[in-house]
Amino acid sequence: MDSPALLTQYRAELLDRVVPFWMKYGIDWKNGGINTCLADDGKVLSQDKYVWSQLRAVWTFSALYNKIEPRQEWLDVAAHIFNFIKRWGRNEKGEWLFCLAPDGTPRLDGATSIYCDAFAIYGFTEFARATGNSEAIARARETYATARQRLARPGSYQTHPLPIPPGLKAHGISMIFALVFDELGRHLNDPEIIRAGLAHANQVMDVFLRPERQRLFEFVRLDDALMDAPPGRVVNPGHAIESMWFMIHLFQRQNNAARIRQALDVIRWHLELGWDQEYGGIVLARAAEGSFWEKNADTKIWWPHTEALYALLLAYSISKQAWCLEWFQHVNDYAFSHFPVAQYGEWTQNLDRHGNKLNATIALPVKDPFHLARALIYSIGILEELERGG
């Protein structure tokens, strides 16, 4: 792998195209926050402000400042979005709302997704790293406390726009709260919060992951048993890959080499499961036995590819195994030949199985400054480490 050339490419993609797109088209300096319902050409399709998009944007612009370079313009954007969402984003119970009007007025949906609470912890922790802002940390702590209470009562919270089927629990919940609790706990040096993150990580690795089947399932029963019928058989390869780099970050901090080796295996298994051997690219979902899951399961969505790019570079930096580079080349070639919108700078979101652009909405009608930017930020860090001989 030509690390210097790849580093140049990834820095240019982030700093010359992706970030300028958001600075030009996304920031709502008039009303506050950021517009994320954007077309590929930057046109604002709706000024509805999905709360998790606002919170993830706080993370991204803070991480740019913390991990790429301390540009004041990025910190100003992070602060602008933080000030908007801290004012409007929560209800009287301290739960994060799902969607706001352009001026911050709550939509009727209410607090219909606990994922918003996870992204509040994530975004505010990163913002606090950049600024030392005591209000950000206070809000993150408060959200941790309310989220833990809700998570202890399955069925007491919603996960809009993708509800958890009755009688099941979701990998996505343990995956994201493992990461964000660990990030907050490490920042605060708080053993209780770190243990809470580790408990969710062990759920991912001991309950949703089934090594004997080489699958990480999206749903299991409340008693941890598999459900051998739809939707219990669904596997989302991109989600599994993203989850495993979360686990690697967490278990590196735990110095748990066995868990890290296990996570590397899971990345490989789900690339083998998810890769479309006929047309290339990572499909959205499979049934556990390998067939397509349901309508749109054969689509190629941008974010599984961005997550795989970083996961594979991370895996290679740890293991130095050839399969990491071989798969990285496949994913990199497909992603950069299909998703970038060269004229405007961001990536298109949804393709059909053949690689043609789809206008259909998957989950939310948003183009967040998150998955792509985050993958590039972290990948740049790995490539700099490899260039130094790491």
N, C-alpha and C positions, 0 to 999 in steps of 0.2 A: 504494500500500500504506500502510495506517495503522500505521506502525511503533510508535508509543506503545501503541496498543490491543493489537497483537499481542504486544508485549513484556510487557504486563500479563497477557495470557492465558497466555503460555508460562511466565512466572515462577510464576503460580498453579498451573499444571499440575505443574510440577516441585516447588515448595516446599510446596504445600498438599495435594497428592494423591500424587504418585509417591514422593517421599522418605519421607513419613510412613507409607505402606504398608510400606516395607521396614523402617523403624525399629520398627514395631509387630509385624509378622508374621515378618520374615526373620531377624533377628540371633539366633544361637544362643549366648546368654550362658553357658549351662551347659556345652556340649561344646566350644565354639569355632567360629569360622567363621560362615557364613551358610547358612540353609536356602533353597534356590531351587526345590525341587520343590513349588510352591505352586499351589493353585487360585485362581481369580479373587477368591474371598472371603477369601484369606489362609490357608486351611486347609493344614496341612502334609501333603502326600500321601506323601512319603518323606523320610527324613533322609539318604539318600545324598548325598554331597557331591562333585559333579563339580568337578574341579580347575580347569578353565578358568573355571567360574562363580565360584569363590572368587577367582581372580586378577583377573578382570574387575571384581569387586566392590571389590577393593583400588583399582583404577584409579578407579572411579566416586566412591567416598567421598573419595579423595584429590583428585580433580578438582573435586568440590563445594567442598572447602576452598580449593583453589588458584584456581579460576576464578569461583566465585559469591560466597562470603564465608568468612572463616576462623572457622567455628564449631567449637569444641572437640569437640562431640558427634560431628561428622562425622569428625574426625581420630581420635577414640577408636575409632570403628567401623572405620576403615581399619586402625588399629594392631591391633585385636582380630583381624581376619581375617588380616592379615599374620603375626601371631605364630602363628596356627593353621597356616597353610599352609606357612610356612617350616620348621616342625617336621616336618610329615607329608607334604609334597607331592612330594618327590623320591626317586628310587631311588639306589642306591649309585654309579651312573654319572653322577649329576647330571641325569638326564632327569626331566621332570615326569610324574607319574602321571596316570591318566585319572579315576579315581573312588575315593573313600574312604568308609569307614563313618562313622557319626555322630561317633565319638570320634577319627577320624583314621586308624584301621587301614586299610592299603591293601586294596582289593578285588583280586580275582585278575586283573583286566584288565591291570594293569601300565602301562607307559608306551606307550600305544597311540595317542597323538595328539601330533604335534609342534606342533600349534596351541597346546597347553598351554604349551609353551616360549615361544612368541611372546607369549602373554598374561602370562607371568611377567615378561618384559622390560618389557612395556607397563605393567603394574600397579606394578611395583617402581620404575620410573623416575618415575612420577607420585607415588608415595609418598615417594620421596627428594626430589622437589621441595618437597613439603610439610614434610618433617621433617629433611632432611639426614642421614637414617639411613644410616650407613656399611654396615650389614649388607645393607640393601636393594640398594644399588649393587653390593656385592660379589656378591650372588646374581644380579643382572642381568648383570654382566660374565661370570660363570661360565656362565650360560645362553647368552649370546651365543657364547661360545667353543665350547661343546658343540653348539649348534644349527648353527653354520657348518660344523663337521665333518660333521654328519649331512646337511645340505642339499647338500653337495658330492657325496654318494653317493645319487642317486635310487634308490629301492627299499629303502634302509636304514632308513626310518622309516615309521610308519603315520599315518593321518589319520582315525582313528575319530571320529565314527560314519559318515563319508562317505568310503569308501576311494577312492583314485585308481585308475582302471582300469589294468590292466597295459599297459606300453609307452607310457604317457602321463605328462605332468606337468601340474600344476594351477595355474591362475591364482591361486587362493586363497593358495597358499604364497608366491608372489612378492609378492602384494598385501599380506599382513599383515607379512611380514618387511621389506619396504620401509619400512613405517610404523614398526615398532618399533625396527629398527636405527637409523633416522634420529632417532627420539625420544631413544634412549639416546646416540647419537653427539653430538647437539646438546647434550644435558645435560652430557656429559663433555668437550665440545669435543675429540673424538677423531676425527681425519680418517679413520682406517682404518675405523671403524664407520660413519661417514657414507658413505664410498665403498661399503661393503657394502650399505647401504640403497639407494643410487643404482643399483647394479647390478641389484637386484631390481626397482626402479621401471622401469628400461629394459627389463627382460624383459616387464613388463606392457605397456608402450607400444609395443614393437617386435616382440613375439612373439605375445602373446595378443590384442592389438588388431589388427584388420585394417581400416584406414580405407576401403579400396576396397569393402568389404562393409558398412561401418558397423556392425560387430559386434565385441564383445569376447568371445572364446570362453573357456569354462571349462577346456577341455583342449586340448593340442596334443601331438604326438608328441615324443619325446625329442630328435629332430633338428630341432625347431621347425616341422615341416610340419603342416598341418592334416590331420585325419582326417575324411574326408567320409562318415562313417557314424556311427551312434550308438556311443558317447556324444560323439563329436567335434563334433557339430553343436549341442550344448546351449549355450544362452545364458541366464544368470540376470540379468534386468534390474536387480533390486535390488542384486545383488552388483557389477555393473558400475558402478552409480551410486555405491555406497559406495566402491569402489576409486578412482573419479575424485576424490572429495574428499580421499582419502588423497594421491593424486598432486598435487593442487593444493597442499596443505599442504607437501609435500616440495619441489615445484618452485618455490614461492614463496621458500623458503629458498635455493634455487639461483639465484634471479632469472632463471628460464627462461620467458620470456613465451610462446614458441612451444609448449612443452609444456602450459602452462596453457590456451592457446586450444584445443589439441587435446582436453584433458580436458573443457572446456566443451561441445564438439561431442559428445563421447561421452555425456555426461549427457543431452543432448537426444535423441540417437538411441535411447537405451535407454528413455527415457520413451515415446517414440513406439512402440517395439516392445512394451513391457510393459503399456501402458495398455489396459484392457478397455473398448472403445468401447461395448459393450452394457450392462454392469452397473457400470462404474466400478472404480477400484482398479488396483493393479499386480499382475499375475499372477506366480506364483512362477518359472516357467521357460517358455521358448519354444525351439523348434528355430530354427536360424539363419534359415530362410526365413519364419518367423512362425507356424507351426502350434504347437499345444500339444505339449509335449515327451513327457510320459508321464502315468501316473496321478498325480493331485494337482497337476499342473503349472498347473491353472487356479485353484488356491486363492489366497486373499489373506492373506498373512502380515503380521504387524505390522511386522517390522523393515525390510523394503524401503521402507515408507512413512515410517518415522522417518528412515532414511538419506536419502531423497529430499527430505524437508523441509529438512534442514540443507544438503544439496548445492545445492539451488535458491536458498536464501538466500545461500550463499557465492558461487554463480555470479552472482547479481544484484549483490552487493556489488562484484564485480570488473568485470563487463561492463556493468551497468545496462541490459541488453537486456530488451525486453518479454516475450519468450518465457519467461524465468525466472519472472516474476511470474504469467503466465498458468498455467504448469504448477504453480507453488506453490499457487495458489488451488485448482486441481483436487485436488491431493494433500491439502492441508490440510482441505478440505471433506470429502473421503472419509474421511480418517483420523479426524478428530474426531467424525464422525457414526457411525462404525462400531466403533472399537476401545476407547474409554474405558469403564471400568466405574465409573460415577459413585459408586455407593454405597461402594466400597472404595478406589478411587484409582489402581490400576494399569490397564494395558490388557490386554484379552483377546488371545490370540496368533494364533489360526488361524480363518479364515472360509472358507466355500466360495465358489464363484464368485458366488453370488447375495448374499453378504454375511451369511449365517447362520453362527452359531458352530459350529465343528467341535471335537470332543473328541479328534481324532486327534493323535498326537505327530508333529511334524516335527523330525527330527534328535534332539535331546535332550528329555527330559520336564521341562524347566526353564522358569522365568520369571525370567530374569536381570535384575538391576538394572543394565542396560548399554545396549542399543541405544536405548531410549526416553530414559533419563536422559542419555546422552551427547549425543543429538541435541538435547535441550532445553538442556543446558549450552552447547553450541556455538552453537545458534541464538540464545540470549539474548545471547551475546557479539556476534554479527553485528547483532542488532537494536539493541543499545546503541550500536554503532558507527554504524549508519544514523541513529539518533536524534540523534547528535552531528553529523550531516552528512557522515559518511564515505562 
